[in-house]
């Protein structure tokens, strides 16, 4: 699996845990930094070129990263949890947690000698971003959490139909991976914003091509990280970074109650609910969402977010 046309954009950081994280770095090195953290099973290219370009156009340096167990970052060697463990939320005890994934993000900032950043995450990435803000408050200028949740099993749960789709057979090749992505994305995107099949197929194919490991096992271990970490509501109360929570009202992956609980947990968090949006960022919403992110970061100010660590 390779992506010869774009591998020159990829850079690598070995973080203190020994994990290697692949990242990309766009925009001027003198601009304030936005760190983008992708969702479950998504590599950094799921933050599409229009999203990155829009944020760069708003005057930000944009760093995006492959989480561990996806893309060109390290695929872990611990066994993936069985399907029954995922369904019953009975994780293995030898897995990593969201705190470990948050330290991967901090490790990328350290590698780039970035002291503070505006941290933006979606879905699983939102959970990692929240954890980073809670555990490393000095590194996070602002937090934007997009269609994510608190980890409480009382809120933000997927629809039963979504769970059934997620528990389908693992893709064994590129064609199956594209078909699976189209199937789940059509389901969770929201009827107001139907997907562009060709564009989504290209995203899924690119994600498959960039992967250096077993994507199904990696995704299962990422789910396990969420379950091992559990309810983070109390931790979110410690967040001091100005926070923006964005979600749609048609989300079949992370119910809107997850966003509402996040806003309630984080003091003075702001909430934007986009009518008709599901668990997807379609082309039609790139402009408004990147404007929300940019305006939120601009209100906070640069505050030394691009000051290099000596």
C-alpha positions in Angstrom: 0.0 0.0 0.0 1.5 3.3 -1.0 0.6 6.9 -2.0 3.6 7.9 -4.2 2.1 11.2 -5.3 1.8 12.6 -1.8 4.3 10.9 0.4 6.6 13.9 0.1 4.0 15.8 2.2 4.4 13.3 5.1 6.7 13.9 8.0 7.3 11.7 11.1 7.8 12.3 14.8 8.9 9.6 17.2 7.2 10.5 20.5 8.4 9.6 24.0 6.3 6.4 24.1 8.3 5.1 21.1 5.3 5.5 18.7 6.0 7.1 15.4 3.3 9.6 14.3 3.0 10.8 10.7 1.9 14.4 10.2 1.6 17.1 7.6 2.4 20.8 8.1 0.7 23.4 5.9 0.9 27.2 5.9 3.3 29.8 7.1 5.6 28.8 10.0 5.0 32.2 11.5 1.2 31.9 11.7 -0.7 30.6 14.8 -1.1 26.8 14.8 -4.2 24.7 14.4 -3.7 21.0 15.2 -6.2 18.8 13.5 -7.0 15.4 15.0 -9.1 13.0 12.9 -11.8 10.5 13.9 -12.2 6.8 14.3 -10.3 4.9 11.6 -9.6 8.1 9.7 -6.1 9.1 8.6 -5.1 12.7 8.3 -6.3 13.0 4.7 -9.9 12.8 6.0 -9.3 16.5 6.8 -9.6 17.2 3.1 -7.7 19.7 1.1 -10.5 22.2 1.1 -10.6 22.2 4.9 -6.9 22.6 5.3 -6.7 25.3 2.5 -9.5 27.2 4.1 -7.8 27.3 7.5 -4.5 28.3 5.9 -6.4 31.0 4.0 -7.7 32.3 7.4 -4.1 32.8 8.5 -3.3 29.6 10.3 -0.5 27.1 10.1 -2.3 23.8 10.0 -0.7 20.6 11.4 -2.7 17.4 10.8 -1.7 13.9 12.1 -2.4 10.2 11.7 -3.4 8.8 15.1 -1.7 5.7 16.1 -3.2 2.6 14.4 -4.1 4.4 11.2 -2.4 5.8 8.1 1.4 5.9 8.2 1.7 6.1 12.0 2.7 3.1 14.1 0.2 0.2 14.2 0.3 -1.3 17.6 1.1 -5.0 18.2 -1.3 -5.7 21.1 -4.2 -7.9 20.0 -7.3 -6.2 18.7 -10.4 -6.7 20.9 -12.9 -9.3 19.7 -16.2 -8.0 18.3 -18.1 -9.2 21.4 -15.8 -7.1 23.6 -16.5 -4.0 21.5 -20.3 -4.6 21.5 -20.4 -5.2 25.3 -17.8 -2.5 26.1 -15.5 -5.1 27.8 -12.1 -3.9 26.6 -8.9 -5.9 27.0 -6.7 -4.5 29.7 -3.5 -4.4 27.6 -4.7 -1.6 25.3 -3.8 2.1 25.1 -6.1 4.9 26.3 -7.2 8.3 25.0 -4.5 9.8 27.4 -1.9 7.9 25.4 -3.3 9.3 22.1 -3.3 12.8 23.6 0.4 12.4 24.4 1.0 11.4 20.8 -0.5 14.8 19.8 1.6 16.6 22.3 4.6 14.7 21.0 4.0 16.1 17.5 3.9 19.6 18.9 7.1 19.0 20.8 8.8 17.6 17.7 7.8 20.8 15.8 8.8 23.0 18.8 5.3 24.4 19.0 4.6 25.6 22.5 0.8 26.1 22.2 -1.8 25.4 19.6 -5.5 25.7 18.8 -6.6 22.0 19.0 -9.4 20.8 16.8 -10.7 17.2 16.8 -13.7 15.5 15.3 -15.5 12.4 16.7 -12.7 10.2 18.3 -10.4 13.2 17.5 -12.7 15.4 19.6 -12.2 13.0 22.5 -8.4 13.2 22.1 -8.5 17.0 21.8 -10.6 17.2 24.9 -8.2 14.9 26.8 -5.3 17.0 25.6 -6.9 20.2 26.9 -7.7 18.5 30.2 -4.3 17.0 30.8 -2.0 19.5 29.1 -3.7 22.9 29.7 -0.5 24.8 29.0 -0.3 23.5 25.5 -3.9 24.2 24.3 -4.9 27.8 23.4 -8.4 26.9 22.4 -10.4 23.7 21.9 -12.9 22.9 19.1 -14.7 19.6 19.5 -16.7 18.5 16.5 -19.5 15.8 16.7 -17.9 14.2 19.8 -18.9 13.3 23.3 -17.9 12.8 26.9 -17.5 9.1 27.2 -20.5 8.7 29.4 -22.6 5.8 28.2 -25.8 7.8 29.0 -25.2 10.2 26.1 -23.9 10.4 22.6 -24.6 6.8 21.8 -24.9 5.6 18.2 -28.2 4.4 16.7 -28.7 0.7 16.7 -28.6 0.7 12.9 -25.2 2.3 13.0 -23.9 -0.3 15.3 -25.1 -3.1 13.0 -23.3 -1.4 10.1 -20.1 -1.0 12.1 -20.1 -4.7 13.1 -20.1 -5.8 9.5 -17.3 -7.9 7.9 -13.9 -6.3 7.7 -12.7 -5.0 4.4 -10.1 -7.3 2.8 -9.1 -5.1 0.0 -9.3 -1.6 -1.4 -12.6 -2.1 -3.2 -14.3 -3.5 -0.1 -12.9 -0.6 2.0 -14.4 1.9 -0.4 -17.8 0.1 -0.4 -17.8 -0.1 3.4 -17.0 3.6 3.7 -19.7 4.7 1.2 -22.2 2.5 3.1 -21.6 3.9 6.5 -21.1 7.5 5.3 -24.4 7.5 3.5 -26.0 6.3 6.7 -24.4 8.8 9.1 -24.1 11.9 6.9 -27.6 13.3 7.4 -30.3 13.6 4.7 -29.9 17.3 4.3 -26.3 16.8 3.1 -26.2 13.7 0.9 -22.6 12.6 0.1 -20.7 13.0 -3.1 -20.0 9.3 -3.9 -17.0 10.0 -6.1 -15.3 12.3 -3.6 -16.0 9.9 -0.7 -14.7 6.9 -2.7 -11.5 8.8 -3.4 -11.1 9.6 0.3 -11.6 6.0 1.3 -9.3 4.7 -1.4 -6.6 7.2 -0.3 -7.0 6.1 3.3 -6.6 2.5 2.3 -3.5 3.2 0.2 -1.8 5.2 2.9 -2.4 2.5 5.6 0.7 0.6 6.6 -1.1 -1.9 8.8 -4.3 -3.7 9.5 -7.0 -1.0 9.4 -9.7 -3.2 11.0 -7.5 -4.2 13.9 -6.3 -0.6 14.3 -9.9 0.7 14.4 -10.9 -1.9 16.9 -8.0 -0.8 19.2 -9.1 2.8 18.8 -12.6 1.8 19.9 -11.0 0.0 22.8 -9.1 3.2 23.8 -12.5 5.0 24.1 -13.9 2.2 26.2 -10.8 1.8 28.4 -10.9 5.5 29.2 -14.6 5.5 30.1 -16.5 8.5 31.3 -14.4 11.7 31.1 -17.1 14.1 32.3 -15.1 15.0 35.5 -11.9 15.5 33.5 -13.7 17.9 31.1 -14.6 20.1 34.0 -10.8 20.8 34.4 -10.6 22.3 30.9 -9.7 26.0 31.0 -9.1 26.6 27.3 -11.9 28.5 25.5 -14.0 25.7 24.0 -16.3 25.5 21.0 -18.5 22.5 20.5 -20.0 21.8 17.0 -22.4 19.1 16.1 -25.4 18.4 13.9 -28.9 17.5 14.8 -29.0 14.4 12.6 -26.1 12.5 13.9 -26.6 8.7 13.9 -23.0 8.0 15.1 -22.7 10.3 18.1 -26.1 11.5 19.2 -26.6 15.2 19.8 -26.8 14.5 23.5 -23.0 13.9 23.4 -22.4 17.5 22.3 -24.9 18.8 24.8 -23.2 16.9 27.6 -19.8 18.2 26.5 -21.0 21.8 26.6 -22.4 21.2 30.1 -19.2 19.7 31.3 -16.8 22.4 30.1 -17.2 25.8 31.8 -18.3 28.6 29.5 -18.1 26.3 26.4 -19.9 27.7 23.3 -22.2 25.4 21.3 -23.1 25.5 17.6 -25.7 23.0 16.4 -25.9 22.8 12.6 -29.4 21.9 11.3 -29.4 18.9 9.1 -25.8 17.9 9.7 -25.0 14.3 10.6 -21.6 12.8 11.4 -19.8 14.1 8.4 -18.3 17.3 7.0 -19.6 17.7 3.5 -18.2 20.2 1.0 -21.2 22.4 1.6 -20.3 22.8 5.3 -16.5 23.3 4.8 -16.8 27.1 4.7 -19.1 27.6 7.7 -17.3 25.1 9.9 -13.8 26.4 9.1 -15.2 29.9 9.7 -16.5 28.8 13.1 -13.1 27.3 13.9 -11.1 30.3 12.7 -13.3 32.9 14.4 -13.1 30.9 17.7 -9.3 30.8 17.5 -9.0 34.4 16.5 -11.1 35.5 19.5 -8.6 33.7 21.7 -5.7 35.3 19.9 -2.2 34.0 19.1 -1.0 34.1 22.7 2.3 32.5 21.8 0.9 29.5 20.1 3.7 29.5 17.6 6.5 30.4 20.0 9.2 27.8 19.8 10.4 25.8 22.8 14.0 26.4 23.6 
